[in-house]
Amino acid sequence: MLGKMLENVRNTCPLIHNITNYVTVNDCANILLACGASPIMADDEAEAAEITSICGGLNINIGTLNSNTIPSMFLAGKRANELGHPVLLDPVGAGASKLRTETAWKLLEEINFTCIRGNISEIKTLASGAGTTKGVDADTADKVTEENLGEAVAFVKKFAAKTGAVIAITGAIDIVADSEKAYCIRNGHPMMSSITGTGCQLSAMTAAFLTANPDSPLEAAAAAVCAMGFAGELAHARMTELDGNSSYRNYIIDAICNMTPEQLEKGAKYEVR
């Protein structure tokens, strides 16, 4: 099933509009190309809605939020809703500042999101204002562990029911859920936290998977999360003593580029709850 989600991306080559983090915008474009999609990066208010109209899906990432791009996010999001296009929100750093938190809340109020992807602290902030962050990273107090996994799954399902979106929480254990069903995913490698942008890349790629699989948003999001984590494993396996985090970043993109649906189906590590 999850391998089919990747196959559909390769076959349809969806065009994805990204209003995203300028720290990682190049990596987001490359990961979209690697998975078989096509990227457009456009964040000016004068063209945001128009660009969204010619794309299949929209990725909104508030990682480098500023007053110039906020109006573009609302214009593009509302236009995508009008067209029935999937829209993903990555609330980077929600809880770290008033601007980020209030903008994320307002986006949730005014735009219907197909998927919301973030770390546990960001998602807790959106759900209740109770999350804490360490910059744009999850606080250790919010960490999902084997001991609290059941509680975390229940929380994610409840938030999915409230928003109508698939919720994807990434960390040591990933949880991707709608109101009824959750994928608990254990792909990935600790070194992924040593490079900037794996989350941003995942959000862009998830938007592509959602666009290529409009009838299966939960499975599409779960497949994207598994693929990214599996790529982290494959990338680490080819590291040499001369390689560092820069090489690792490139190896992850290579792993996505070379990944087949059959490899993803075999390599995905998950349970359904």
PAZAPA-4460 file (N, C-alpha, C; in steps of 0.05 Angstrom, whole numbers, plus 32768, in hexadecimal, padded with zeros to 4 digits):
% residues 273
    n_x    n_y    n_z   ca_x   ca_y   ca_z    c_x    c_y    c_z   seq   type   mol
   8010   7FE8   8000   8000   8000   8000   8011   8019   8000     1      M     A
   8025   801B   8012   8035   8033   8014   8047   8037   7FFB     2      L     A
   8051   8020   7FF0   8060   8021   7FD8   8050   802D   7FC1     3      G     A
   8036   8026   7FC0   8025   8030   7FAB   8023   804F   7FAC     4      K     A
   8024   805A   7FC4   8023   8077   7FC7   803A   8084   7FB9     5      M     A
   8052   8079   7FBC   806A   8083   7FAE   8068   807F   7F90     6      L     A
   805E   8068   7F88   805A   8062   7F6B   8048   8077   7F5E     7      E     A
   8033   807F   7F6C   8020   8093   7F61   802E   80AE   7F5E     8      N     A
   8040   80B5   7F71   804F   80CE   7F6E   8060   80CD   7F55     9      V     A
   806E   80B7   7F51   807F   80B4   7F3A   806F   80B6   7F20    10      R     A
   8057   80AA   7F20   8047   80A9   7F08   8039   80C3   7F01    11      N     A
   8033   80D3   7F15   8023   80EB   7F10   8033   8105   7F10    12      T     A
   804B   8104   7F1C   805D   811C   7F1D   804E   8135   7F25    13      C     A
   8042   8135   7F3D   8032   814C   7F46   8043   8166   7F49    14      P     A
   8037   817C   7F41   8044   8196   7F44   803B   81A2   7F5F    15      L     A
   804F   81A8   7F70   804A   81B1   7F8B   8053   81CD   7F8F    16      I     A
   8041   81DE   7F99   8047   81FA   7FA0   8051   81FA   7FBD    17      H     A
   8068   8206   7FC1   8074   8208   7FDC   8078   8225   7FE4    18      N     A
   806B   822C   7FFB   8072   8245   8009   8080   823B   8022    19      I     A
   809A   823C   8021   80A9   822C   8034   80C1   823B   803F    20      T     A
   80D0   822D   804F   80E6   8237   805F   80FE   823D   804D    21      N     A
   8108   8256   804C   811E   825C   803A   8138   8250   8043    22      Y     A
   813A   8246   805B   8152   8238   8064   8155   821D   8054    23      V     A
   813E   8211   804D   813F   81F6   8042   8131   81F5   8026    24      T     A
   812B   820B   801A   811B   820B   8002   8128   81FA   7FEC    25      V     A
   8142   81FB   7FE9   814F   81EC   7FD4   814D   81CE   7FD9    26      N     A
   8150   81C6   7FF2   814D   81A9   7FF9   8130   81A0   7FF4    27      D     A
   811D   81B1   7FFA   8101   81AA   7FF5   80FC   81A6   7FD7    28      C     A
   8107   81B7   7FC7   8104   81B4   7FAA   8110   819A   7FA1    29      A     A
   8128   8194   7FAB   8136   817C   7FA2   8128   8162   7FAC    30      N     A
   811D   8162   7FC4   8110   814A   7FCD   80F6   8145   7FBD    31      I     A
   80E9   815A   7FB5   80D1   8157   7FA4   80D9   814B   7F89    32      L     A
   80EE   8155   7F7D   80F8   8149   7F64   8101   812C   7F68    33      L     A
   810D   8127   7F7E   8117   810B   7F84   8100   80F7   7F86    34      A     A
   80EA   8100   7F92   80D3   80ED   7F95   80C2   80EA   7F7C    35      C     A
   80C7   80FB   7F69   80B8   80FA   7F50   80A4   8110   7F4B    36      G     A
   80A4   8123   7F5E   8092   813A   7F5B   80A1   8152   7F4F    37      A     A
   8093   8169   7F4D   80A0   8181   7F41   8099   8199   7F53    38      S     A
   80AD   81A9   7F5A   80A9   81BF   7F6D   80A6   81DA   7F60    39      P     A
   8095   81EB   7F6C   8095   8208   7F67   8097   8216   7F82    40      I     A
   80AA   8228   7F84   80AE   8238   7F9B   80A4   8255   7F95    41      M     A
   808E   825D   7FA1   8083   8278   7F9B   8075   8282   7FB4    42      A     A
   8080   8298   7FBF   8075   82A2   7FD8   806D   82C0   7FD8    43      D     A
   806C   82CC   7FC0   8064   82E8   7FBE   8045   82E9   7FBD    44      D     A
   803B   82FC   7FCC   801E   8300   7FCE   8011   8304   7FB2    45      E     A
   801F   8310   7FA0   8014   8317   7F86   800F   82FF   7F74    46      A     A
   801C   82E8   7F7A   8019   82D1   7F69   8012   82B7   7F78    47      E     A
   8010   82B8   7F92   800C   829F   7FA2   7FF4   8290   7F99    48      A     A
   7FDD   829D   7F97   7FC4   828F   7F90   7FC5   8285   7F73    49      A     A
   7FD1   8295   7F62   7FD3   828D   7F45   7FE4   8274   7F42    50      E     A
   7FFB   8274   7F50   800D   825D   7F4E   7FFF   8244   7F59    51      I     A
   7FF2   8247   7F70   7FE3   8230   7F7B   7FCF   8225   7F68    52      T     A
   7FC3   8236   7F58   7FAE   822D   7F45   7FB9   821A   7F30    53      S     A
   7FD3   821C   7F29   7FDE   820B   7F14   7FEC   81F2   7F20    54      I     A
   7FEC   81F0   7F3A   7FF9   81DA   7F48   7FE5   81C6   7F51    55      C     A
   7FEE   81AF   7F5A   7FDC   819A   7F64   7FD9   819A   7F82    56      G     A
   7FEE   81A4   7F90   7FEE   81A4   7FAD   7FFE   81BC   7FB8    57      G     A
   7FFA   81C1   7FD1   8006   81D9   7FDE   8013   81D0   7FF8    58      L     A
   802C   81DA   7FFC   803B   81D5   8015   8040   81F0   8022    59      N     A
   8035   81F5   803A   8039   820D   8049   804B   8207   8061    60      I     A
   8062   8214   8062   8076   820F   8078   807D   822A   8084    61      N     A
   8079   822D   809E   807D   8247   80AB   8099   824A   80B8    62      I     A
   80AC   823A   80AE   80C7   823A   80BA   80D5   8254   80BB    63      G     A
   80D2   8265   80A6   80DF   827F   80A6   80C8   8294   80A1    64      T     A
   80B5   8293   80B3   809D   82A3   80B0   80A4   82C1   80B0    65      L     A
   8097   82D0   809F   809B   82ED   809F   8082   82FB   8094    66      N     A
   8080   8315   8098   8067   8323   8091   8062   8324   8074    67      S     A
   8076   831F   8063   8072   831F   8046   8065   8305   803C    68      N     A
   806B   82EF   804A   8061   82D5   8040   8047   82CC   804D    69      T     A
   8040   82D8   8064   8028   82CF   8072   800F   82D4   8060    70      I     A
   800B   82EB   8054   7FF4   82EE   8042   7FF4   82DA   802C    71      P     A
   800B   82D3   8021   800D   82C0   800B   8003   82A4   8014    72      S     A
   8009   829D   802D   8000   8283   8037   7FE2   8281   8038    73      M     A
   7FD5   8297   8041   7FB8   8297   8042   7FAB   8297   8026    74      F     A
   7FB6   82A7   8014   7FAB   82A8   7FF9   7FAE   828D   7FEB    75      L     A
   7FC6   8281   7FED   7FCA   8268   7FE0   7FB9   8252   7FEC    76      A     A
   7FB8   8251   8007   7FA9   823D   8015   7F8B   823E   800E    77      G     A
   7F80   8255   800E   7F64   8258   8008   7F5E   8251   7FEA    78      K     A
   7F70   8258   7FD9   7F6D   8251   7FBC   7F6F   8233   7FB9    79      R     A
   7F81   8226   7FC6   7F84   8209   7FC4   7F6A   81FC   7FCF    80      A     A
   7F5F   8206   7FE4   7F46   81FC   7FEF   7F2F   81FE   7FDA    81      N     A
   7F2E   8215   7FCD   7F19   8219   7FB8   7F1C   8205   7FA2    82      E     A
   7F35   81FD   7F9B   7F3A   81EB   7F85   7F39   81CE   7F8E    83      L     A
   7F37   81C9   7FA8   7F37   81AD   7FB2   7F53   81A1   7FB2    84      G     A
   7F68   81B1   7FB3   7F83   81A7   7FB3   7F8B   81A0   7FD0    85      H     A
   7F9C   818B   7FD3   7FA6   8185   7FEE   7FB8   819C   7FF8    86      P     A
   7FB7   81A2   8011   7FC7   81B7   801E   7FD4   81AB   8037    87      V     A
   7FEE   81AF   803A   7FFC   81A6   8051   8007   81BE   8061    88      L     A
   8005   81BD   807B   8011   81D1   808D   8027   81C5   809D    89      L     A
   803E   81D2   809C   8055   81CC   80AD   8059   81E3   80C0    90      D     A
   804F   81E1   80D9   8050   81F8   80EC   806B   81FA   80FB    91      P     A
   8080   81FE   80EC   809B   81FE   80F7   809D   8212   810E    92      V     A
   80A6   8209   8125   80AB   821B   813B   8092   8226   8148    93      G     A
   807B   821C   8142   8063   8225   8150   8067   8221   816E    94      A     A
   8062   8236   817D   8068   8236   819A   8081   8244   81A1    95      G     A
   8092   824A   818E   80AB   8257   8193   80A8   8276   8194    96      A     A
   8094   8280   8185   808F   829D   8185   8071   82A2   8181    97      S     A
   8069   82B9   8189   804D   82C1   8187   8045   82C2   8169    98      K     A
   8056   82CD   8158   8050   82CF   813C   804C   82B3   812F    99      L     A
   805D   82A1   8135   805A   8286   8129   8041   8278   8133   100      R     A
   803D   827A   814D   8026   826B   8159   800C   8277   814F   101      T     A
   8009   8291   8150   7FF0   829D   8148   7FEB   829A   812A   102      E     A
   8000   829C   811A   7FFD   8298   80FD   7FF3   827B   80F8   103      T     A
   8000   8268   8105   7FF8   824C   8101   7FDB   8247   8109   104      A     A
   7FD3   8252   811F   7FB7   824F   8128   7FA4   825C   8114   105      W     A
   7FAB   8273   8109   7F99   8281   80F6   7F98   8271   80DC   106      K     A
   7FAE   8266   80D4   7FAE   8255   80BC   7F9B   823D   80C0   107      L     A
   7F9B   8231   80D7   7F89   821B   80DD   7F6C   8224   80DC   108      L     A
   7F67   823C   80E5   7F4C   8246   80E6   7F41   824B   80CA   109      E     A
   7F52   8255   80B8   7F48   825F   809E   7F4D   824D   8086   110      E     A
   7F5D   8238   808A   7F64   8226   8074   7F5F   8209   807C   111      I     A
   7F54   81F9   806A   7F50   81DD   8070   7F69   81CE   8066   112      N     A
   7F77   81C2   8079   7F8F   81B4   8073   7F8A   8196   8070   113      F     A
   7F96   818B   805C   7F95   816E   8058   7FA7   815F   806C   114      T     A
   7FBE   816C   8072   7FD1   8160   8084   7FE0   8176   8093   115      C     A
   7FE5   8171   80AC   7FF6   8182   80BD   800D   8172   80C7   116      I     A
   8026   817A   80C0   803D   816B   80C7   8051   817B   80D7   117      R     A
   8058   8171   80EF   806B   817F   80FF   8076   816D   8115   118      G     A
   8086   8178   8127   808F   8168   813E   8079   816A   8154   119      N     A
   807D   815A   8168   8068   8157   817C   8063   8172   818B   120      I     A
   8078   8182   8190   8074   819B   819E   8064   81AF   818D   121      S     A
   8069   81AF   8173   805A   81C1   8161   803D   81B9   8160   122      E     A
   8038   819F   815E   801C   8196   815C   800D   819A   8176   123      I     A
   801B   8197   818C   800E   819C   81A6   8007   81BA   81A9   124      K     A
   8018   81CB   819F   8013   81E8   819F   7FFA   81EE   818F   125      T     A
   7FF7   81E2   8177   7FE0   81E7   8167   7FC7   81DC   8174   126      L     A
   7FC9   81C6   8181   7FB2   81B9   818D   7FA8   81C6   81A6   127      A     A
   7FBB   81CF   81B7   7FB2   81D8   81D1   7FC2   81F0   81DC   128      S     A
   7FD7   81F8   81CE   7FE9   820C   81D9   7FFB   8203   81EE   129      G     A
   7FFC   81E8   81F2   800C   81DD   8208   8027   81D3   8200   130      A     A
   802E   81D2   81E7   8048   81C8   81DF   805E   81DB   81E5   131      G     A
   8076   81D1   81E8   808E   81E2   81EC   80A1   81DC   81D6   132      T     A
   80B2   81EF   81CF   80C6   81EA   81BA   80E1   81F2   81C2   133      T     A
   80F5   81E8   81B4   8111   81F0   81B8   8119   81FC   819D   134      K     A
   8113   8216   8199   8116   8222   817F   8100   8217   816D   135      G     A
   8109   8209   8158   80F5   81FC   8146   80F5   81DD   814A   136      V     A
   8103   81D4   815F   8104   81B7   8165   80F0   81B0   817B   137      D     A
   80E9   8197   817C   80D7   818E   8191   80E6   818E   81AC   138      A     A
   80D7   8195   81C1   80E2   8194   81DC   80E2   8178   81E6   139      D     A
   80F7   8170   81F5   80F9   8155   81FE   80E2   814D   8210   140      T     A
   80D5   8161   821D   80BE   815B   822E   80A6   8150   821E   141      A     A
   80A6   8156   8204   808F   814E   81F3   8095   8134   81E4   142      D     A
   80AC   8128   81E7   80B6   8112   81D7   80A3   80FA   81D7   143      K     A
   809D   80EF   81C0   808E   80D6   81BE   80A0   80BF   81C3   144      V     A
   8099   80AE   81D6   80A8   8096   81DD   8097   807E   81DC   145      T     A
   80A3   8066   81DF   8093   804E   81E0   8080   804E   81F7   146      E     A
   8088   805B   820D   8078   805B   8225   805E   806C   8222   147      E     A
   8061   8083   8213   8049   8094   8211   803D   8093   81F5   148      N     A
   8044   807F   81E5   803B   807E   81C9   801D   807C   81C7   149      L     A
   8011   806C   81D8   7FF4   8069   81D7   7FE6   8084   81DD   150      G     A
   7FF0   8092   81F0   7FE4   80AC   81F7   7FE8   80C0   81E0   151      E     A
   8000   80BF   81D3   8006   80D1   81BD   7FF4   80CB   81A5   152      A     A
   7FEF   80B1   819F   7FDE   80A9   8189   7FC1   80B4   818E   153      V     A
   7FB8   80B1   81A6   7F9D   80BB   81AD   7F9B   80DA   81A9   154      A     A
   7FB0   80E8   81B1   7FB1   8105   81AD   7FB0   810C   8190   155      F     A
   7FC0   80FE   817F   7FC2   8104   8163   7FA7   80FF   8155   156      V     A
   7F9A   80E9   815C   7F80   80E2   8150   7F6C   80F8   8158   157      K     A
   7F6D   8101   8170   7F5A   8115   8179   7F5E   812F   816A   158      K     A
   7F77   8137   8166   7F7D   8150   8157   7F75   814D   813A   159      F     A
   7F79   8135   812F   7F71   8130   8113   7F53   8133   8110   160      A     A
   7F44   8129   8124   7F27   812B   8123   7F1E   8149   8125   161      A     A
   7F2C   8158   8135   7F26   8174   8139   7F2B   8184   811F   162      K     A
   7F41   817F   8112   7F49   818E   80FA   7F3F   8183   80E0   163      T     A
   7F39   816A   80DF   7F31   815D   80C6   7F49   8156   80B5   164      G     A
   7F61   8159   80C0   7F7A   8155   80B1   7F88   813B   80BA   165      A     A
   7F98   8130   80A9   7FAB   811C   80B1   7FC1   812A   80C1   166      V     A
   7FC8   811F   80D8   7FDD   812B   80E9   7FF5   8119   80E7   167      I     A
   800C   8125   80E1   8025   8116   80DF   8039   8122   80F3   168      A     A
   803F   8114   8108   8052   811C   811C   806C   810C   8118   169      I     A
   8082   811A   8114   809B   810C   810F   80AE   8110   8127   170      T     A
   80BD   80FA   812C   80D0   80FA   8142   80DD   80DF   8142   171      G     A
   80E7   80D6   8159   80F3   80BB   815B   80DF   80A6   8153   172      A     A
   80C5   80A9   815B   80AF   8099   8151   809C   80AD   8143   173      I     A
   8096   80A7   812B   8083   80B8   811C   8067   80AE   811F   174      D     A
   8054   80C0   8120   8038   80B9   8121   802A   80C8   810A   175      I     A
   801C   80B9   80F9   800C   80C5   80E3   7FF0   80BA   80E7   176      V     A
   7FDD   80CC   80EB   7FC2   80C3   80F2   7FAC   80D5   80E8   177      A     A
   7F95   80C8   80E3   7F7C   80D7   80E1   7F6C   80D1   80FA   178      D     A
   7F52   80D6   80FA   7F43   80D4   8113   7F3F   80B7   811B   179      S     A
   7F44   80A4   8109   7F3D   8088   810E   7F56   8075   810F   180      E     A
   7F6A   807C   8100   7F80   806A   80FB   7F9B   8078   80FD   181      K     A
   7FAE   806A   8109   7FC9   8076   810C   7FDF   8063   8103   182      A     A
   7FF2   806E   80F4   800A   805F   80ED   8020   8068   8100   183      Y     A
   802B   8055   810F   8042   805B   8120   805B   8051   8112   184      C     A
   806C   8063   810A   8082   805E   80F8   809D   8060   8106   185      I     A
   80AE   804C   8100   80C8   804B   810E   80DF   804B   80FA   186      R     A
   80DB   8057   80E3   80F1   805B   80D0   8101   8074   80D8   187      N     A
   811A   8076   80CE   812A   808D   80D4   8144   8087   80E1   188      G     A
   8154   809C   80E4   816F   8099   80F1   8174   80B2   8102   189      H     A
   8181   80AF   8119   8186   80C6   812A   8196   80DC   811C   190      P     A
   81A6   80D5   8108   81B6   80E9   80FB   81A5   80FD   80EB   191      M     A
   818C   80F6   80E6   817B   8109   80D7   8177   8123   80E6   192      M     A
   817A   8123   8100   8177   813B   8110   8190   814D   810E   193      S     A
   81A5   8143   8101   81BE   8153   80FF   81BF   8165   80E7   194      S     A
   81AA   8163   80D6   81A9   8174   80BE   8190   8185   80BF   195      I     A
   8191   819D   80B4   817A   81AE   80B2   8169   81A6   809A   196      T     A
   814F   81A3   809F   813D   81A2   8089   8130   8187   8083   197      G     A
   8135   8172   8093   8128   8159   808D   810A   815B   8090   198      T     A
   8101   816B   80A4   80E5   816F   80A8   80D8   817F   8092   199      G     A
   80E6   8194   8089   80DC   81A5   8073   80DA   8194   805A   200      C     A
   80EF   8184   8055   80EE   8173   803D   80D7   815F   803F   201      Q     A
   80D3   8154   8056   80BD   8141   8059   80A2   814E   8054   202      L     A
   809E   8166   805D   8085   8174   8059   8080   8178   803B   203      S     A
   8095   8181   802D   8092   8184   8010   808B   816A   8002   204      A     A
   8099   8155   800A   8095   813B   7FFE   8079   8130   8005   205      M     A
   8070   8135   801E   8056   812C   8026   8040   8139   8015   206      T     A
   8044   8153   800F   8031   8161   7FFE   802F   8153   7FE3   207      A     A
   8045   814A   7FD8   8045   813C   7FBF   8037   8121   7FC1   208      A     A
   803B   8113   7FD6   802E   80F9   7FDA   8010   80FD   7FDD   209      F     A
   8008   8112   7FEB   7FEB   8117   7FEE   7FDE   811E   7FD4   210      L     A
   7FED   812D   7FC3   7FE2   8136   7FAA   7FDF   811E   7F96   211      T     A
   7FF2   810C   7F97   7FF2   80F5   7F85   7FDF   80DF   7F8F   212      A     A
   7FD6   80E1   7FA8   7FC4   80CC   7FB3   7FAC   80DA   7FC1   213      N     A
   7F9B   80E8   7FB2   7F86   80F8   7FBE   7F71   80E8   7FCE   214      P     A
   7F6E   80CF   7FC8   7F5A   80BF   7FD5   7F65   80B0   7FEE   215      D     A
   7F7F   80B3   7FF3   7F8B   80A5   800A   7F9E   80B7   8019   216      S     A
   7F94   80CD   8025   7FA6   80E0   8032   7FB6   80D4   804A   217      P     A
   7FA9   80C3   8059   7FB7   80B7   8070   7FCE   80A5   8067   218      L     A
   7FC9   8094   8054   7FDE   8082   804A   7FF3   8091   803B   219      E     A
   7FEB   80A6   802C   7FFF   80B6   801E   8012   80C4   8031   220      A     A
   8008   80CF   8047   8019   80DD   805A   802B   80C8   8068   221      A     A
   8020   80B1   806F   8030   809C   807C   8046   8093   806A   222      A     A
   8040   8090   8050   8054   8087   803D   806B   809B   803B   223      A     A
   8064   80B5   803B   8079   80C9   8039   808B   80C9   8052   224      A     A
   807E   80C6   8069   808E   80C5   8082   80A0   80AD   8083   225      V     A
   8095   8096   807B   80A6   807E   8079   80BD   8081   8065   226      C     A
   80B7   808C   804E   80CB   8090   803A   80E2   80A1   8043   227      A     A
   80DB   80B7   8051   80F0   80C9   805B   8101   80BC   8070   228      M     A
   80F4   80AE   8083   8104   80A0   8097   8115   808A   808C   229      G     A
   810A   807B   8079   8119   8065   806C   8130   8071   805C   230      F     A
   812C   8088   804F   8142   8095   8041   8159   809C   8055   231      A     A
   8151   80A5   806D   8165   80AB   8081   8176   8093   8089   232      G     A
   8169   807C   808A   8177   8063   8090   818A   805B   8079   233      E     A
   8180   805C   8060   8190   8055   8049   81A8   8068   8046   234      L     A
   81A3   8082   804B   81B8   8096   8048   81CE   8091   805D   235      A     A
   81C6   808B   8075   81DA   8086   808A   81EB   806D   8083   236      H     A
   81DF   8059   8077   81ED   8040   8071   8203   8044   805D   237      A     A
   8202   805A   804D   8217   805E   8039   822C   8072   8042   238      R     A
   8229   807C   805B   823D   8090   8065   8258   8083   8069   239      M     A
   826D   8092   8063   8288   808A   8068   8294   809C   807E   240      T     A
   82AC   8097   8087   82B8   80A7   809C   82BE   80C3   8093   241      E     A
   82BF   80C8   8079   82C4   80E2   806E   82AA   80F3   806A   242      L     A
   8293   80E6   806D   827A   80F4   8069   8270   8100   8083   243      D     A
   8262   8117   8080   8256   8125   8096   8239   812B   8091   244      G     A
   822E   813F   809F   8212   8144   809C   820A   814F   8081   245      N     A
   821C   815D   8073   8216   8167   8059   8212   8150   8045   246      S     A
   8224   813D   8046   8222   8125   8035   8208   8116   803C   247      S     A
   8203   8114   8056   81EB   8105   805E   81D1   8111   8053   248      Y     A
   81D0   812C   8053   81B9   8139   8047   81B6   8131   802A   249      R     A
   81CB   8132   801B   81CA   812A   7FFE   81C3   810D   7FFB   250      N     A
   81CE   80FC   800C   81C8   80DF   800A   81AA   80D9   800F   251      Y     A
   819E   80E9   8020   8181   80E6   8025   8171   80EC   800B   252      I     A
   8178   8101   7FFE   816B   8108   7FE5   8170   80F3   7FD0   253      I     A
   8189   80E9   7FCF   818F   80D3   7FBC   817E   80BA   7FC2   254      D     A
   817B   80B4   7FDC   816B   809C   7FE4   814E   809F   7FDB   255      A     A
   8143   80B7   7FDE   8128   80BB   7FD4   8126   80B8   7FB6   256      I     A
   813A   80C3   7FA8   813B   80C2   7F8B   813C   80A5   7F81   257      C     A
   814B   8094   7F8E   814F   8079   7F85   813B   8065   7F91   258      N     A
   812A   806E   7FA4   8118   805B   7FB2   8102   8052   7F9F   259      M     A
   80FD   8038   7F9F   80E8   802C   7F90   80D0   8027   7FA2   260      T     A
   80B8   8025   7F96   80A1   801E   7FA7   80A5   8003   7FB6   261      P     A
   80B2   7FF0   7FA9   80B7   7FD6   7FB6   80CA   7FD9   7FCE   262      E     A
   80DE   7FEA   7FCB   80F1   7FEF   7FE1   80E2   7FFC   7FF9   263      Q     A
   80D1   800F   7FF3   80C2   801D   8008   80B0   8009   8016   264      L     A
   80A2   7FF9   8007   8090   7FE5   8013   809E   7FD3   8026   265      E     A
   80B6   7FCA   801D   80C6   7FB8   802E   80D3   7FC6   8045   266      K     A
   80DC   7FDF   8041   80EB   7FED   8056   80DB   7FFC   806A   267      G     A
   80C2   8001   8065   80B0   8010   8077   80AC   8000   8091   268      A     A
   80B1   800E   80A8   80AE   8001   80C2   8097   800F   80D1   269      K     A
   8081   8002   80D3   806A   8010   80E0   8057   7FFB   80EC   270      Y     A
   8047   8005   80FE   8030   7FF6   8108   8017   8008   8107   271      E     A
   8000   7FFC   8105   7FE7   800B   8103   7FD8   8009   811D   272      V     A
   7FCF   801F   8128   7FC0   801F   8141   7FA5   802D   813E   273      R     A
***
